[in-house]
Amino acid sequence: MTTFFVSRHPGAIEWAKRQKLVVDQFVPHLDAARVRSGDTVIGGLPVDLAARVCAAGARYHHLALKLPVTLRGKELSADDLTQLGARLEPFQICAIPPRADLK
């Protein structure tokens, strides 16, 4: 079983290391084809990719924080993440068939 931490942000990677998370691979982007049942994926994935992770039998933990509008698009340090209450929230996400009127 592999634990992936998915982020291209140095501050997020440093935050994860400070939390003493057991991570096997730090990756800037996730190739969902590499994810196996029993793996854990941590990061801020798009919902469709998070659904593929869960469909593969892996666990997804979202790196969540309360990000004010003024900080969107800015690089955050590990200290910034801590001050913003960064935490890992587990999610089980699945795709559902689209509604006919939204195709």
C-alpha positions, 0 to 999 in steps of 0.5 A: 500500500502506497501513500501519495501526497499530491501537491505542486506547492512547496508550502503544502509539502513542508506542512505535510512533513511537519505533521509527520505524515507517513508519505511514500511519494510526494508527486506534483500530479497524480496518475490515477492509473498508479493508484491501487486498492488500499492506497491513500491519496492526500491532497487537493484533487479535482472531484473527478480525479478524487472519484477515480481514486475512490473507485480504485479502492483507495482512500482520499484525504483532502487538504482542507483550509479556510482560504480567504479570497485575498489569498487565492492564487498566492503561494502559501508557506507551511506556516500560512497553512497552519495559521489557516487551519489546514487539516486532512478531511477524508472523503468517499466520492463517487461519480453518478450518471448525468441527468438527461437535461445536463448532457 
